[in-house]
Amino acid sequence: MKGTGVSFLTILFLVFLVLKLMHVIAWSWWWIFSPIWIPIAIAVIAVIVILAIFKKTHKNIKVYKNL
């Protein structure tokens, strides 16, 4: 069966958005959109850390530019 459902983070974002627009919560818009940007930020940080570790452990690899 194909997974075409809505993710938990999407539902959480929609709940935050509806509560904000109905003036139930007075949060900053940064927190309303946090279910969208926090996972992206974690992924970007993870890629940076992995690249830094790879660069540190493979610093003797030479790259030939003129092949």
VOSE-321992 format. One record per residue: residue number from 1; residue in three letters; chain; x, y, z of N, C-alpha, C in turn. Coordinates in Angstrom, 2 decimals. Layout:
# residues N
<pt seq="NUM" type="ALA" mol="A" n_c1="X" n_c2="Y" n_c3="Z" ca_c1="X" ca_c2="Y" ca_c3="Z" c_c1="X" c_c2="Y" c_c3="Z"/>
...
***
This chain:
# residues 67
<pt seq="1" type="MET" mol="A" n_c1="0.84" n_c2="-1.18" n_c3="0.00" ca_c1="0.00" ca_c2="0.00" ca_c3="0.00" c_c1="0.89" c_c2="1.24" c_c3="0.00"/>
<pt seq="2" type="LYS" mol="A" n_c1="0.54" n_c2="2.18" n_c3="-0.80" ca_c1="1.31" ca_c2="3.40" ca_c3="-0.95" c_c1="1.01" c_c2="4.38" c_c3="0.18"/>
<pt seq="3" type="GLY" mol="A" n_c1="2.06" n_c2="4.99" n_c3="0.74" ca_c1="1.88" ca_c2="5.96" ca_c3="1.82" c_c1="1.63" c_c2="7.35" c_c3="1.28"/>
<pt seq="4" type="THR" mol="A" n_c1="0.40" n_c2="7.72" n_c3="1.08" ca_c1="0.07" ca_c2="9.05" ca_c3="0.56" c_c1="-0.63" c_c2="9.91" c_c3="1.60"/>
<pt seq="5" type="GLY" mol="A" n_c1="-0.54" n_c2="9.49" n_c3="2.86" ca_c1="-1.22" ca_c2="10.24" ca_c3="3.92" c_c1="-0.48" c_c2="11.50" c_c3="4.31"/>
<pt seq="6" type="VAL" mol="A" n_c1="-1.08" n_c2="12.24" n_c3="5.17" ca_c1="-0.51" ca_c2="13.49" ca_c3="5.67" c_c1="0.36" c_c2="13.16" c_c3="6.88"/>
<pt seq="7" type="SER" mol="A" n_c1="1.53" n_c2="13.77" n_c3="6.94" ca_c1="2.45" ca_c2="13.48" ca_c3="8.03" c_c1="2.01" c_c2="14.15" c_c3="9.33"/>
<pt seq="8" type="PHE" mol="A" n_c1="2.58" n_c2="13.67" n_c3="10.42" ca_c1="2.29" ca_c2="14.22" ca_c3="11.74" c_c1="2.68" c_c2="15.69" c_c3="11.82"/>
<pt seq="9" type="LEU" mol="A" n_c1="3.83" n_c2="16.04" n_c3="11.22" ca_c1="4.29" ca_c2="17.43" ca_c3="11.29" c_c1="3.38" c_c2="18.36" c_c3="10.50"/>
<pt seq="10" type="THR" mol="A" n_c1="2.81" n_c2="17.87" n_c3="9.41" ca_c1="1.86" ca_c2="18.68" ca_c3="8.64" c_c1="0.60" c_c2="18.94" c_c3="9.46"/>
<pt seq="11" type="ILE" mol="A" n_c1="0.11" n_c2="17.90" n_c3="10.11" ca_c1="-1.08" ca_c2="18.07" ca_c3="10.96" c_c1="-0.79" c_c2="19.03" c_c3="12.11"/>
<pt seq="12" type="LEU" mol="A" n_c1="0.39" n_c2="18.89" n_c3="12.71" ca_c1="0.78" ca_c2="19.78" ca_c3="13.80" c_c1="0.85" c_c2="21.23" c_c3="13.33"/>
<pt seq="13" type="PHE" mol="A" n_c1="1.43" n_c2="21.45" n_c3="12.15" ca_c1="1.48" ca_c2="22.80" ca_c3="11.59" c_c1="0.07" c_c2="23.35" c_c3="11.38"/>
<pt seq="14" type="LEU" mol="A" n_c1="-0.81" n_c2="22.55" n_c3="10.81" ca_c1="-2.18" ca_c2="23.01" ca_c3="10.56" c_c1="-2.92" c_c2="23.32" c_c3="11.86"/>
<pt seq="15" type="VAL" mol="A" n_c1="-2.69" n_c2="22.53" n_c3="12.88" ca_c1="-3.31" ca_c2="22.80" ca_c3="14.19" c_c1="-2.80" c_c2="24.12" c_c3="14.75"/>
<pt seq="16" type="PHE" mol="A" n_c1="-1.47" n_c2="24.32" n_c3="14.70" ca_c1="-0.90" ca_c2="25.58" ca_c3="15.18" c_c1="-1.45" c_c2="26.76" c_c3="14.38"/>
<pt seq="17" type="LEU" mol="A" n_c1="-1.55" n_c2="26.60" n_c3="13.06" ca_c1="-2.04" ca_c2="27.68" ca_c3="12.20" c_c1="-3.49" c_c2="28.04" c_c3="12.53"/>
<pt seq="18" type="VAL" mol="A" n_c1="-4.34" n_c2="27.05" n_c3="12.68" ca_c1="-5.75" ca_c2="27.31" ca_c3="12.99" c_c1="-5.88" c_c2="27.98" c_c3="14.36"/>
<pt seq="19" type="LEU" mol="A" n_c1="-5.12" n_c2="27.49" n_c3="15.33" ca_c1="-5.18" ca_c2="28.11" ca_c3="16.67" c_c1="-4.69" c_c2="29.55" c_c3="16.64"/>
<pt seq="20" type="LYS" mol="A" n_c1="-3.66" n_c2="29.83" n_c3="15.85" ca_c1="-3.16" ca_c2="31.20" ca_c3="15.73" c_c1="-4.19" c_c2="32.10" c_c3="15.06"/>
<pt seq="21" type="LEU" mol="A" n_c1="-4.80" n_c2="31.62" n_c3="13.97" ca_c1="-5.76" ca_c2="32.44" ca_c3="13.24" c_c1="-7.06" c_c2="32.65" c_c3="14.02"/>
<pt seq="22" type="MET" mol="A" n_c1="-7.36" n_c2="31.74" n_c3="14.94" ca_c1="-8.55" ca_c2="31.90" ca_c3="15.77" c_c1="-8.24" c_c2="32.65" c_c3="17.07"/>
<pt seq="23" type="HIS" mol="A" n_c1="-7.00" n_c2="33.13" n_c3="17.20" ca_c1="-6.54" ca_c2="33.90" ca_c3="18.37" c_c1="-6.63" c_c2="33.10" c_c3="19.67"/>
<pt seq="24" type="VAL" mol="A" n_c1="-6.47" n_c2="31.79" n_c3="19.57" ca_c1="-6.42" ca_c2="30.96" ca_c3="20.77" c_c1="-5.03" c_c2="31.00" c_c3="21.38"/>
<pt seq="25" type="ILE" mol="A" n_c1="-4.02" n_c2="31.06" n_c3="20.53" ca_c1="-2.64" ca_c2="31.17" ca_c3="21.00" c_c1="-2.05" c_c2="32.46" c_c3="20.44"/>
<pt seq="26" type="ALA" mol="A" n_c1="-1.10" n_c2="33.02" n_c3="21.17" ca_c1="-0.47" ca_c2="34.28" ca_c3="20.75" c_c1="1.01" c_c2="34.05" c_c3="20.48"/>
<pt seq="27" type="TRP" mol="A" n_c1="1.33" n_c2="32.92" n_c3="19.87" ca_c1="2.72" ca_c2="32.58" ca_c3="19.58" c_c1="3.24" c_c2="33.38" c_c3="18.41"/>
<pt seq="28" type="SER" mol="A" n_c1="4.55" n_c2="33.45" n_c3="18.35" ca_c1="5.21" ca_c2="34.05" ca_c3="17.19" c_c1="4.99" c_c2="33.15" c_c3="15.98"/>
<pt seq="29" type="TRP" mol="A" n_c1="5.03" n_c2="33.76" n_c3="14.80" ca_c1="4.88" ca_c2="32.98" ca_c3="13.57" c_c1="6.02" c_c2="31.98" c_c3="13.39"/>
<pt seq="30" type="TRP" mol="A" n_c1="7.18" n_c2="32.27" n_c3="13.99" ca_c1="8.29" ca_c2="31.32" ca_c3="13.94" c_c1="7.89" c_c2="29.99" c_c3="14.57"/>
<pt seq="31" type="TRP" mol="A" n_c1="7.15" n_c2="30.04" n_c3="15.67" ca_c1="6.73" ca_c2="28.80" ca_c3="16.34" c_c1="5.58" c_c2="28.13" c_c3="15.61"/>
<pt seq="32" type="ILE" mol="A" n_c1="4.76" n_c2="28.90" n_c3="14.93" ca_c1="3.68" ca_c2="28.30" ca_c3="14.14" c_c1="4.28" c_c2="27.46" c_c3="13.01"/>
<pt seq="33" type="PHE" mol="A" n_c1="5.32" n_c2="27.98" n_c3="12.37" ca_c1="5.95" ca_c2="27.29" ca_c3="11.25" c_c1="7.06" c_c2="26.33" c_c3="11.70"/>
<pt seq="34" type="SER" mol="A" n_c1="7.28" n_c2="26.19" n_c3="13.00" ca_c1="8.36" ca_c2="25.33" ca_c3="13.49" c_c1="8.24" c_c2="23.86" c_c3="13.07"/>
<pt seq="35" type="PRO" mol="A" n_c1="7.05" n_c2="23.27" n_c3="12.93" ca_c1="7.01" ca_c2="21.89" ca_c3="12.44" c_c1="7.55" c_c2="21.75" c_c3="11.02"/>
<pt seq="36" type="ILE" mol="A" n_c1="7.67" n_c2="22.85" n_c3="10.31" ca_c1="8.22" ca_c2="22.80" ca_c3="8.95" c_c1="9.72" c_c2="23.07" c_c3="8.96"/>
<pt seq="37" type="TRP" mol="A" n_c1="10.16" n_c2="24.11" n_c3="9.68" ca_c1="11.57" ca_c2="24.49" ca_c3="9.58" c_c1="12.50" c_c2="23.74" c_c3="10.52"/>
<pt seq="38" type="ILE" mol="A" n_c1="12.02" n_c2="23.23" n_c3="11.63" ca_c1="12.92" ca_c2="22.52" ca_c3="12.56" c_c1="13.48" c_c2="21.24" c_c3="11.93"/>
<pt seq="39" type="PRO" mol="A" n_c1="12.67" n_c2="20.38" n_c3="11.30" ca_c1="13.26" ca_c2="19.20" ca_c3="10.65" c_c1="14.23" c_c2="19.56" c_c3="9.52"/>
<pt seq="40" type="ILE" mol="A" n_c1="13.94" n_c2="20.63" n_c3="8.80" ca_c1="14.86" ca_c2="21.06" ca_c3="7.74" c_c1="16.17" c_c2="21.53" c_c3="8.35"/>
<pt seq="41" type="ALA" mol="A" n_c1="16.11" n_c2="22.29" n_c3="9.43" ca_c1="17.31" ca_c2="22.77" ca_c3="10.11" c_c1="18.14" c_c2="21.61" c_c3="10.65"/>
<pt seq="42" type="ILE" mol="A" n_c1="17.47" n_c2="20.60" n_c3="11.21" ca_c1="18.18" ca_c2="19.42" ca_c3="11.73" c_c1="18.88" c_c2="18.68" c_c3="10.59"/>
<pt seq="43" type="ALA" mol="A" n_c1="18.21" n_c2="18.55" n_c3="9.45" ca_c1="18.82" ca_c2="17.87" ca_c3="8.31" c_c1="20.03" c_c2="18.64" c_c3="7.78"/>
<pt seq="44" type="VAL" mol="A" n_c1="19.93" n_c2="19.96" n_c3="7.71" ca_c1="21.05" ca_c2="20.78" ca_c3="7.24" c_c1="22.23" c_c2="20.67" c_c3="8.20"/>
<pt seq="45" type="ILE" mol="A" n_c1="21.97" n_c2="20.72" n_c3="9.49" ca_c1="23.04" ca_c2="20.58" ca_c3="10.48" c_c1="23.69" c_c2="19.20" c_c3="10.39"/>
<pt seq="46" type="ALA" mol="A" n_c1="22.88" n_c2="18.17" n_c3="10.21" ca_c1="23.41" ca_c2="16.81" ca_c3="10.08" c_c1="24.32" c_c2="16.69" c_c3="8.86"/>
<pt seq="47" type="VAL" mol="A" n_c1="23.92" n_c2="17.27" n_c3="7.74" ca_c1="24.74" ca_c2="17.22" ca_c3="6.53" c_c1="26.06" c_c2="17.95" c_c3="6.74"/>
<pt seq="48" type="ILE" mol="A" n_c1="26.01" n_c2="19.10" n_c3="7.40" ca_c1="27.24" ca_c2="19.86" ca_c3="7.67" c_c1="28.18" c_c2="19.06" c_c3="8.57"/>
<pt seq="49" type="VAL" mol="A" n_c1="27.64" n_c2="18.43" n_c3="9.60" ca_c1="28.46" ca_c2="17.64" ca_c3="10.51" c_c1="29.07" c_c2="16.44" c_c3="9.77"/>
<pt seq="50" type="ILE" mol="A" n_c1="28.27" n_c2="15.76" n_c3="8.97" ca_c1="28.78" ca_c2="14.60" ca_c3="8.22" c_c1="29.87" c_c2="15.03" c_c3="7.24"/>
<pt seq="51" type="LEU" mol="A" n_c1="29.67" n_c2="16.14" n_c3="6.54" ca_c1="30.70" ca_c2="16.63" ca_c3="5.62" c_c1="31.97" c_c2="17.03" c_c3="6.36"/>
<pt seq="52" type="ALA" mol="A" n_c1="31.84" n_c2="17.64" n_c3="7.53" ca_c1="33.01" ca_c2="18.03" ca_c3="8.31" c_c1="33.78" c_c2="16.80" c_c3="8.78"/>
<pt seq="53" type="ILE" mol="A" n_c1="33.06" n_c2="15.78" n_c3="9.23" ca_c1="33.72" ca_c2="14.54" ca_c3="9.67" c_c1="34.38" c_c2="13.86" c_c3="8.48"/>
<pt seq="54" type="PHE" mol="A" n_c1="33.70" n_c2="13.81" n_c3="7.34" ca_c1="34.27" ca_c2="13.19" ca_c3="6.14" c_c1="35.53" c_c2="13.93" c_c3="5.70"/>
<pt seq="55" type="LYS" mol="A" n_c1="35.49" n_c2="15.26" n_c3="5.73" ca_c1="36.65" ca_c2="16.05" ca_c3="5.32" c_c1="37.82" c_c2="15.82" c_c3="6.27"/>
<pt seq="56" type="LYS" mol="A" n_c1="37.53" n_c2="15.72" n_c3="7.55" ca_c1="38.60" ca_c2="15.53" ca_c3="8.54" c_c1="39.22" c_c2="14.14" c_c3="8.42"/>
<pt seq="57" type="THR" mol="A" n_c1="38.42" n_c2="13.12" n_c3="8.17" ca_c1="38.94" ca_c2="11.76" ca_c3="8.11" c_c1="39.54" c_c2="11.41" c_c3="6.75"/>
<pt seq="58" type="HIS" mol="A" n_c1="39.19" n_c2="12.15" n_c3="5.71" ca_c1="39.69" ca_c2="11.87" ca_c3="4.38" c_c1="40.49" c_c2="13.05" c_c3="3.82"/>
<pt seq="59" type="LYS" mol="A" n_c1="41.32" n_c2="13.65" n_c3="4.66" ca_c1="42.04" ca_c2="14.84" ca_c3="4.22" c_c1="43.21" c_c2="14.52" c_c3="3.29"/>
<pt seq="60" type="ASN" mol="A" n_c1="43.61" n_c2="13.26" n_c3="3.17" ca_c1="44.72" ca_c2="12.89" ca_c3="2.30" c_c1="44.27" c_c2="12.54" c_c3="0.89"/>
<pt seq="61" type="ILE" mol="A" n_c1="43.00" n_c2="12.57" n_c3="0.60" ca_c1="42.50" ca_c2="12.27" ca_c3="-0.74" c_c1="42.72" c_c2="13.47" c_c3="-1.63"/>
<pt seq="62" type="LYS" mol="A" n_c1="43.37" n_c2="13.22" n_c3="-2.77" ca_c1="43.64" ca_c2="14.31" ca_c3="-3.70" c_c1="42.60" c_c2="14.28" c_c3="-4.81"/>
<pt seq="63" type="VAL" mol="A" n_c1="42.13" n_c2="15.46" n_c3="-5.15" ca_c1="41.15" ca_c2="15.60" ca_c3="-6.22" c_c1="41.85" c_c2="16.18" c_c3="-7.43"/>
<pt seq="64" type="TYR" mol="A" n_c1="41.73" n_c2="15.48" n_c3="-8.56" ca_c1="42.35" ca_c2="15.96" ca_c3="-9.79" c_c1="41.32" c_c2="16.74" c_c3="-10.59"/>
<pt seq="65" type="LYS" mol="A" n_c1="41.62" n_c2="18.00" n_c3="-10.83" ca_c1="40.67" ca_c2="18.87" ca_c3="-11.52" c_c1="40.78" c_c2="18.75" c_c3="-13.03"/>
<pt seq="66" type="ASN" mol="A" n_c1="41.97" n_c2="18.49" n_c3="-13.54" ca_c1="42.18" ca_c2="18.43" ca_c3="-14.99" c_c1="42.29" c_c2="16.98" c_c3="-15.44"/>
<pt seq="67" type="LEU" mol="A" n_c1="41.17" n_c2="16.35" n_c3="-15.62" ca_c1="41.20" ca_c2="14.97" ca_c3="-16.10" c_c1="40.93" c_c2="14.92" c_c3="-17.57"/>
***
